[in-house]
């Protein structure tokens, strides 16, 4: 049979502004290659990638691989590969693995965790669902204490928005740390996430204050500005309910499979080679 490859609607599909009703990317000897096929192909090698978000060049490469795969499949069938011993042996192994996997999925699907069980777990383990208190700080990192004291002197007369704006300006101009371009912004962090000397000084500040003396650490001398504080809070049940149910379901499934394996072993005739 003369091989015929027809690529359809490629321009429309690959254009980012178009909406295409058909999911067909190409036809190979009458066999449709779909967007779903392309997505599965991409996910097999890069689980976090999405075919629709790939650059057009990469989409084209994926499509060519799928076209080749279909042509290879057709050629394999023409060569009667399914009649070979190797194929039959491989197929038997695949069928066995598939049977186990599908059966296991059914066991998991049949494992039920009620919302009352999930809520009881939440209430019993409430400490596991607490967000720790955090602070939002900025710093100016300098190599020597004299430079740090000079920065503090420049800032000492300022308050409120003027203090923050000047601090950011000086951080960008004077800080030797990697956060300089962000105005010294360290983001939010909990106790213990920074080196002890820095952490204690930052947590002792009130919001909108700077350290009155340089803070020495192994990195150098810091001038710290406290931008905000967030109190510890408990994550609401509704926000974690699905995760709790999923976790409890997995635990029940594991126990179920372990017990089932034990029961099946007790009824089976098992002979270990010596």
C-alpha positions, 0 to 999 in steps of 0.5 A: 500500500502506498504510504500517505501522510496528510498533516491537517490543520497544522497552521491553525492548531499551532497558532496560539490564537486559534480555536480548533474544534477537531483534535486531529493533528494528522492522518497517517494512512487513514489513522488519526493522530490526535492532540490526546496522543501528543499529550500522552507522548509528552507526559511520558517523558516530561510529566509536568509539560503540556503539549499545548504550551510547547513552542511550535517547533517542539510541537512539530517535532512531537508530531513527527515522532508520532507519525514515525511511530505509527508508520513503524507500528504498521510496518511491524504488523506487515512483518507479522511481528505479533506471530513471533515468539519474542512478541508473544513472550513480551505480550504475556508479561505485559498482560500479567503486569497490566492485570495486576495494575488494573486489579490494584487500582480497583482495590484502591478505588474500592477503599473508602474513607468517610468525611467523618473519619477525615475530620476525626483525623484532623481534630486529633492531629490539629498540630500538624495543620498549623502554619508557623509564625513568620516574619518578612525582612530585608537586610543590607549585607556589608563586609565590615562593621564600620560600613554597617554603622554608617548605614544605620546612622543614615537611616536612624532619623527616618520612619515609616514609608521614608525609612522603607524606601531609603532602606531599599535604595541603600540595599540596592546600592550598598549591599554585597548580598545576592538580594541587593537587586531586590532591595534586600528582600529576604521574603518570609521565614520562620524561626530557625530558618536563618542563622541564629544571630540573624534570626534572633535580631530579626525576630526581636524587631517590631514591624517598621524598625531596623536593627540599632547595631550591626548584626554579625554572622559568618556572612558579614555585617547585616542591617535588618529591616522588619517589614511584616509579621504573620502570626501562627495560624491553623489551616482550615479543615476544608483546605486540607480535607482532600489531602487527608482523605487521600492519605488515609485512603493510601494507608487503608489500601496498604493495610488491606493489600498487606493483609490480603497478601498474608491471607493468599500466602496462607492458602497457597502452595509455595515451594522455595528453591533450596 
